[in-house]
Amino acid sequence: MLSAESITWLIQQDALHWPGQLRGNGLLLTLGSPLQPLTAPSTQVIDLADQSSIDGLYGESVTDWTSYEMMPGEMLLGSVEQPLRLGAGLVGMIGGLSHLARVGLAVHVTSPFVLPGWNGHLTLELVNTGPAVLRLHHGMPLGRLLVCALDGPRSDDVASHPFYGREADLKSRYADEFPPT
């Protein structure tokens, strides 16, 4: 894991782009726009091999907001406010803030890894696991990204992933990326 001093140096060298805050030895992730709520689908089964079936899980995107009331059991996709670019020799690990977990807000419910070459706005999967409605605020800190250097031989050529950093569309593209064979 890299220190705040190493991260600052990488930013100055343009090996890492991060316009947001550092907190300790990590990048402070804050909630931006849009928010993408999941809704009750019109069918009881979502076919993960069918992109249109997956798309049926999503309601209207919320783009102009200052606060959002998240119901118990609700899942919401949220864009990190600041864009991030990781160079070829860097990997990130997302972690939520324990203060939020203690009120029932799970901040990132998937793999914590951000792979080399990421360029864009991260998407966080938010779930209210608590018994109360939680009021989210635009710009509130939700987590941090720890930055690590890759060890061993690597290529400085990083292929762009077709779904990296798609700021306006936070929805799952699972069937598009892994079509049935």
C-alpha positions in Angstrom: 0.0 0.0 0.0 1.3 3.4 -0.9 1.7 6.3 1.6 0.1 9.7 1.1 3.5 11.0 0.2 3.9 8.4 -2.6 0.4 9.1 -3.9 1.0 12.8 -4.0 4.3 12.2 -5.9 2.4 9.9 -8.4 -0.2 12.7 -8.9 2.5 15.2 -9.6 4.1 12.8 -12.1 0.7 12.3 -13.8 0.9 8.5 -13.1 -2.3 8.9 -11.1 -5.1 11.4 -11.6 -7.1 12.3 -8.5 -8.6 15.8 -8.0 -10.2 14.9 -4.7 -8.9 14.7 -1.1 -6.4 12.4 0.5 -7.4 11.0 3.9 -4.6 9.3 5.7 -2.9 7.1 3.1 -6.0 6.8 0.8 -8.2 8.7 -1.6 -11.4 9.9 0.0 -14.4 8.8 -2.1 -17.4 11.1 -2.0 -20.9 10.6 -3.4 -21.6 12.4 -6.7 -24.2 12.2 -9.4 -26.0 10.3 -10.9 -27.7 7.9 -8.5 -29.2 4.8 -10.1 -32.0 3.2 -8.0 -32.9 -0.5 -8.5 -36.7 -1.1 -8.7 -39.0 -4.1 -8.5 -38.8 -5.7 -12.0 -41.9 -6.5 -14.0 -40.8 -10.2 -14.0 -39.8 -12.4 -11.1 -36.7 -13.8 -12.9 -33.8 -11.7 -14.2 -32.0 -13.6 -17.0 -28.3 -12.7 -16.5 -27.7 -13.8 -20.1 -30.1 -11.2 -21.5 -29.1 -7.5 -21.2 -32.7 -6.2 -21.6 -33.8 -8.4 -18.7 -31.0 -6.9 -16.5 -32.0 -3.4 -17.7 -35.5 -4.0 -16.3 -34.1 -3.8 -12.7 -33.4 -0.1 -13.0 -35.6 2.9 -12.3 -35.0 6.5 -13.5 -31.5 7.9 -12.9 -31.4 10.7 -10.4 -29.1 13.4 -11.7 -30.0 16.7 -9.9 -30.1 16.0 -6.2 -28.8 17.4 -2.9 -30.2 14.7 -0.6 -31.7 11.2 -1.1 -33.7 9.2 1.3 -32.7 5.5 1.1 -35.2 3.0 2.4 -34.3 -0.1 4.4 -33.4 -2.9 2.1 -33.0 -0.5 -0.9 -30.0 -0.9 -3.3 -28.7 2.1 -5.1 -25.8 2.6 -7.5 -23.9 5.9 -6.8 -21.1 7.5 -8.8 -18.0 8.7 -7.0 -17.9 12.5 -7.5 -14.2 12.8 -8.6 -12.8 11.0 -11.6 -9.9 8.6 -11.1 -7.2 7.4 -13.5 -4.8 4.7 -12.4 -1.6 4.1 -14.4 -0.3 0.8 -15.6 1.6 0.0 -12.4 -1.1 0.8 -9.9 -4.1 -1.0 -8.5 -6.7 0.3 -6.0 -8.8 -1.3 -3.3 -12.1 0.3 -2.2 -13.2 0.2 1.4 -16.2 1.7 3.0 -16.2 3.9 6.1 -16.9 1.9 9.3 -19.0 4.8 10.6 -21.5 4.2 7.8 -21.5 0.4 8.2 -22.5 0.9 11.9 -25.7 2.6 10.8 -26.5 -0.1 8.2 -25.0 1.4 5.0 -23.0 -1.0 3.0 -20.9 1.1 0.6 -19.3 -1.4 -1.8 -20.7 -4.9 -2.1 -18.5 -6.3 -4.9 -14.9 -6.9 -5.5 -12.8 -4.1 -3.9 -10.2 -4.0 -6.7 -9.8 -1.2 -9.2 -7.5 -2.6 -11.9 -4.6 -0.8 -13.7 -5.7 1.5 -16.4 -9.0 2.5 -14.8 -10.1 5.9 -16.1 -13.4 7.5 -15.1 -15.8 7.7 -12.2 -16.1 4.7 -9.9 -19.5 3.3 -9.2 -20.4 2.2 -5.6 -23.1 -0.3 -4.8 -24.9 1.1 -1.8 -27.3 -1.1 0.3 -29.3 0.1 3.3 -29.1 -3.0 5.5 -30.4 -1.1 8.6 -33.8 -0.7 10.1 -34.1 3.1 9.3 -34.3 5.4 6.3 -30.9 6.9 5.7 -30.6 10.4 4.2 -27.6 10.6 1.8 -26.1 13.9 0.9 -24.4 14.9 -2.4 -20.6 15.1 -1.7 -20.7 13.1 1.5 -17.6 10.9 2.1 -18.5 7.2 1.7 -15.2 5.3 1.5 -11.6 5.4 0.6 -9.4 3.9 -2.1 -6.1 2.5 -1.1 -3.5 2.6 -3.8 -0.9 -0.2 -4.3 1.9 -0.7 -6.7 2.1 -3.8 -8.8 5.0 -6.1 -8.2 6.9 -7.9 -11.0 7.0 -7.4 -14.7 4.2 -5.5 -16.3 3.3 -3.8 -19.6 2.9 0.0 -19.6 0.3 -0.5 -22.3 -3.1 -0.7 -20.6 -6.0 -1.7 -22.7 -9.1 0.4 -22.1 -12.1 -1.6 -20.8 -15.2 -0.9 -22.8 -17.3 -0.2 -19.6 -14.7 1.7 -17.5 -15.8 5.0 -16.2 -19.1 5.3 -18.0 -20.2 8.2 -15.9 -23.8 8.6 -17.2 -24.7 4.9 -17.1 -24.1 3.0 -13.9 -26.2 -0.1 -14.7 -24.8 -3.6 -15.0 -23.5 -4.5 -18.4 -23.0 -8.2 -17.5 -24.7 -9.8 -20.4 -23.0 -7.4 -22.8 -19.6 -8.3 -21.5 -20.2 -12.0 -21.0 -22.7 -13.1 -23.7 -23.9 -16.7 -23.6 -22.0 -19.1 -25.7 
